[in-house]
Amino acid sequence: MTVIATLEQQKKLFSPVFSGKTGKPGTFGFRGNLVLKEAAKYADEARPPEIMADQVVLTANSEKIPFFGCHVDSLAHLELIVETLKPYLDPQGKFFVFAGNIDISEKYFIELGGFEFNILPLDEATVWNELLECFNLDRGNIKKLGSGEKIDALADASLKFSGKFENITFEKGLEVMGPVRIPENRPV
C-alpha cells in the first residue's frame, strides 16, 4: 500500500484535485487538503475537520514522502503536520510550509521532530505559484505537462532549492508569529 493510500484510508486527505500516479515509476502525487485535526463527533454526525493544511502538494512512494508543500493559517500548526505525517516524512526530504501568520518579509528554516522545514509567508498567492517562483520553474514549460508530471517537475526542482533562510527554533517561531489572518477570497 502506498503512503497516499494509507492517508486516504485514515481519512487524512480531503478534497483532492489530483491523487494518483505521477510520470515517475513508483511515485504518486497528491494535491488537495490534509486533515490535521478532526472535529469532535456528536452522535455519529459527520463534521468538517477542525484544522486543515490547504493547497497541499506532495509526492510519495510506497513508504515515504520526499516532497511536501502546503499552506496553514498558523505556524503553530507545523506541530500538527509533523504529528500527522511523521511516520511518512523522508528525513532527507524537502518540505515547504506557507504560514498565514508570519511577517510577509520573513522566511525561516525550522527543524522539528527530526525534519527540516522551509517556512514562508503567503499573502494573496497560491502555494503552487509561490513554489514555481521559488524554484525558478518556467510556467510555460510546466503548462504542457500532465497533472502528475507537473507535481514531478515541482518535486525535482525542490531538490535543487537551497534557500538561505534564518534558522530558528519552533519555539522562537511561535514567539515571532502574528495573529492568524484569514483573508477573504483567498485563492485555493
Legacy VTK file of the C-alpha trace (Angstrom):
# vtk DataFile Version 3.0
C-alpha trace
ASCII
DATASET POLYDATA
POINTS 188 float
0.000 0.000 0.000
1.285 3.487 -0.842
1.586 6.358 1.615
-1.217 8.191 -0.180
-3.496 5.137 0.004
-2.725 4.841 3.730
-3.512 8.526 4.333
-6.729 8.179 2.309
-7.705 5.146 4.375
-7.087 7.179 7.554
-9.316 9.907 6.066
-6.456 12.441 6.262
-6.649 13.518 2.605
-9.528 15.821 1.761
-10.839 17.479 -1.413
-8.304 16.009 -3.867
-7.591 17.984 -7.015
-5.182 15.216 -8.045
-4.382 11.877 -6.435
-2.589 9.168 -8.368
0.496 8.043 -10.209
2.835 10.703 -11.488
5.097 10.286 -14.507
7.879 8.641 -12.482
7.766 4.906 -11.796
6.755 4.133 -8.210
5.875 7.774 -7.484
2.465 9.047 -6.531
1.275 12.609 -6.174
-1.456 14.427 -4.325
-2.920 17.920 -4.463
-5.714 18.920 -2.118
-6.109 19.326 1.645
-4.657 17.450 4.608
-6.681 16.948 7.792
-4.558 17.929 10.791
-7.223 17.772 13.498
-10.628 16.147 13.351
-13.690 17.939 14.688
-15.390 16.429 17.709
-18.113 13.972 16.718
-21.571 14.092 18.195
-23.966 11.187 17.685
-22.159 9.904 14.565
-22.678 13.248 12.879
-20.069 13.965 10.202
-18.388 17.325 10.706
-15.720 19.101 8.671
-12.165 18.912 10.056
-11.280 21.420 12.768
-7.807 22.177 11.352
-6.536 21.527 7.832
-3.499 22.256 5.744
-4.745 23.501 2.395
-3.176 23.766 -1.057
-1.169 20.622 -0.276
1.141 19.261 -2.934
3.208 16.171 -2.217
4.966 13.228 -3.771
5.213 9.822 -2.172
6.394 6.316 -2.858
5.307 3.163 -1.049
6.956 4.237 2.217
7.922 7.921 2.387
7.054 11.485 1.378
10.163 13.136 -0.106
8.415 16.385 -1.118
5.668 18.300 0.659
4.275 21.815 0.407
1.166 23.386 1.946
-0.458 26.446 3.488
-1.588 26.635 7.117
-3.308 29.531 8.828
-0.836 29.475 11.720
2.804 28.483 12.111
1.668 26.687 15.282
0.091 24.065 13.002
3.578 22.898 11.975
3.481 20.702 15.068
0.270 19.056 13.789
1.854 18.473 10.370
4.756 16.639 11.994
2.397 14.675 14.244
0.199 13.669 11.295
2.940 12.838 8.780
5.881 11.773 10.981
5.748 8.076 10.025
5.829 9.022 6.343
8.151 12.032 6.012
11.546 11.241 4.486
14.248 12.718 6.761
16.143 13.754 3.603
13.024 15.303 2.050
12.225 18.872 1.057
9.319 20.415 2.956
7.745 23.855 2.441
5.104 25.315 4.744
3.490 28.643 3.953
2.111 30.117 7.175
-0.530 32.819 7.059
0.582 34.488 10.269
4.273 35.164 9.729
5.568 38.529 8.609
5.372 38.841 4.815
9.053 39.838 4.685
10.344 36.871 6.724
11.393 33.354 5.763
12.587 30.761 8.231
14.224 27.366 8.418
12.881 25.262 11.297
13.853 21.762 12.350
11.055 19.960 14.171
10.720 16.291 15.014
13.847 15.419 13.050
12.600 17.081 9.855
13.663 20.352 8.223
11.010 22.802 7.067
11.277 25.916 4.932
8.715 28.342 6.369
7.482 31.097 4.073
4.745 33.739 4.161
1.720 33.516 1.885
-0.392 36.574 1.338
-2.532 36.520 -1.784
-0.752 33.996 -3.995
-1.094 30.215 -4.094
1.338 27.619 -2.772
1.700 26.235 -6.302
2.642 29.593 -7.839
4.938 30.512 -4.961
6.798 27.197 -5.292
7.155 27.670 -9.060
8.698 31.074 -8.348
10.945 29.739 -5.539
12.318 27.047 -7.839
12.551 29.314 -10.914
10.366 26.997 -12.980
9.040 28.276 -16.288
5.232 28.240 -16.188
5.116 27.747 -19.956
7.076 24.501 -19.777
5.041 23.244 -16.817
1.743 24.057 -18.529
2.440 21.459 -21.245
2.722 18.595 -18.733
0.002 16.347 -17.332
-1.116 16.784 -13.712
1.177 14.073 -12.322
4.149 15.249 -14.366
3.662 18.801 -13.067
3.977 17.525 -9.499
7.104 15.561 -10.516
8.641 18.707 -12.014
7.973 20.657 -8.823
9.403 17.875 -6.619
12.507 17.541 -8.833
13.098 21.290 -8.744
12.811 21.280 -4.935
15.928 19.079 -4.761
17.988 21.954 -6.178
16.483 24.512 -3.807
18.836 25.858 -1.176
17.199 28.956 0.251
19.255 30.665 2.906
16.564 31.408 5.449
17.070 32.407 9.061
17.482 29.250 11.136
15.194 29.464 14.193
13.644 27.068 16.673
9.968 26.220 16.532
9.556 27.948 19.899
11.111 31.145 18.500
8.745 30.892 15.521
5.800 30.780 17.906
7.125 33.932 19.618
7.509 35.930 16.399
4.344 34.812 14.603
1.496 37.256 14.415
-2.231 36.741 14.831
-3.959 34.407 12.387
-5.185 36.320 9.351
-7.884 34.752 7.232
-8.195 36.929 4.150
-11.459 36.897 2.250
-11.464 35.424 -1.243
-8.128 33.665 -0.708
-7.182 31.541 -3.731
-7.420 27.770 -3.475
LINES 1 189
188 0 1 2 3 4 5 6 7 8 9 10 11 12 13 14 15 16 17 18 19 20 21 22 23 24 25 26 27 28 29 30 31 32 33 34 35 36 37 38 39 40 41 42 43 44 45 46 47 48 49 50 51 52 53 54 55 56 57 58 59 60 61 62 63 64 65 66 67 68 69 70 71 72 73 74 75 76 77 78 79 80 81 82 83 84 85 86 87 88 89 90 91 92 93 94 95 96 97 98 99 100 101 102 103 104 105 106 107 108 109 110 111 112 113 114 115 116 117 118 119 120 121 122 123 124 125 126 127 128 129 130 131 132 133 134 135 136 137 138 139 140 141 142 143 144 145 146 147 148 149 150 151 152 153 154 155 156 157 158 159 160 161 162 163 164 165 166 167 168 169 170 171 172 173 174 175 176 177 178 179 180 181 182 183 184 185 186 187
